[in-house]
Amino acid sequence: MSVILVPAKVKKHSGYAGDCRKAIAVAASKNRALILLSMIFLTGMVLGSLYAKTVVFEALAQMDFLFAGNFKARTTQPFVSAFTASFASAFLFVLACFLCGLSMWGAFMIPLILCFRGFGLGLTSGYLYATYLWKGILYNLVVILPGAFICCLSILLAAREGIHFSRLLASGQRKTPNGTSSSLKLYILHFGIILAGICFAAGMDFLLTVCFSGLFSF
């Protein structure tokens, strides 16, 4: 009897694994655009981390308004500056995606925006590792990356929305006034939700800076 039951269990396990693979394949198929945009973002991160070997901190600090990469300021300036810098940096990229989405040619520009944002995050992370080794990695993991992950996810969603709306304009869809108005309202609503996401990410940056930045000195 036990010999007969073993194949049944194996078959059940095999069926479960097959269902998981099928579910993953379906999810990947439905989110191909987001996966492709993520790959573009990761490419920018790799380029930034490679370039970090040659950059000096002064250059990194000058680009703080774009990438919020001035990690030394988190330990010396008021904690609220972490929230302001994080939100302002993310807002610039979300705004760029929003404006590009309103153009028929914006779909070609948005991937460059993503790559540039990934470059900035890779630049900061690479510099921390190249200069401070494991101390820099720990600081990056504990203080920077949790908020940056949510922030970058919000920018990815903004890029997807911008490309989608740009393609709608380029294809000539929503020609009727009511259709255009309805699509634009939905577009603005989606970006309102994305702004809430970057606000949450900035709040996380603020909280982590308050809790852990005092444990590090650079």
Order of alpha helices (4+ residues) and beta strands (2+ residues): alpha-alpha-alpha-alpha-alpha-alpha-alpha-alpha-alpha
